[in-house]
Amino acid sequence: MLGGLCDAADYSGPVDVGVAVTGMRWGVSAALRNHLILRHSLELYDGNKYLRTGRFMASVLRDDPRAAARNLVLPVTRVVTMEGYNPF
């Protein structure tokens, strides 16, 4: 979406993008919670929120938006899934 917006505006410079997830304290991945073997050794997320920002060139947002999403989301995904899930 952001890449398309940059294209529509004929913008090719840097773009600051951020993600915020709140209300996460003591959360756990549903995939891990349902996994019988790991159920007894789950580590609950002890932060209340996850905030991350990044600066990406408009061309990256247009041509490889997954790279930007990976940079912003993968760190928290690794924590809450105990490195057991990579959505990318």
N, C-alpha and C positions, 0 to 999 in steps of 0.2 A: 504494500500500500504506500509506504513512504517513498519507495523508488518511483512509483507512478506519479506521485505528487511532485517529486523533484523534476521528473520529465515534463509534466504539464506546465511547470513554472520555468522550464528551461534553465534549471539550476544544476550546477555540477560541482559545487564546493562541499565543504564538510557539513555534517549534520550531527547534532548531539541527540542521542536517543537514550531513553531510560526505561527501566522496568521496576515496578514496586509490587511486592506481594506482602500483604499484612495479615495479622491474625494467625500466624503459623506456629505459635508456641505450643509445644508438645505434639506437633503434627508428625505424621508418618505416612509414607507412601502407601496407597491402597494396594498396589501390587505386592509390596513386601508384607503388608499386614495379612494378606490372603495366602501367603506362601507358608505352608505348614512347617517346613524345616526351619525357617528363619524367625518364626513368630515369637519365640522365647528370647531371642537375643537382639531385638530391635532397639535402636538408639533413637529416641525421640528428638526432634529438632528443638533446640533450647532457645532459639532466637524468636522474637515476636514478629520481625519483619525482615524482608530481603530487599535490598535496594542496590541497583547497579546501573551505571551509566557508561556510555561509550561514544566515541566520536568516529563516525564512518563517513567515507566519501559517498556522495550521492550515487556514483557509479556502482559501488558495492551494494547499496540498498536496492538498486535496480537489477543488477546482474547476478548477485549472489546474496539474496536476503537471508538465506539460512546461515551464512557465516556470521552475520550480525546477530541473529537470534541465538546462535550457538554461544557466541561470546557473552551474551547477556544472561542466558538462562541455564546453560550447562553447569556452572558452579553450584547452584542451589539444587539442581536435579541430582548431581552426584552425591550431595550430602543427604538428601532425604531418601534416596534409594540405596544408600550405602554402596555407591558406585555400581549398582546392579542394573541400571537402565540408562540408555542413551537414546533420546528421541530423535537424534539427528543421524 
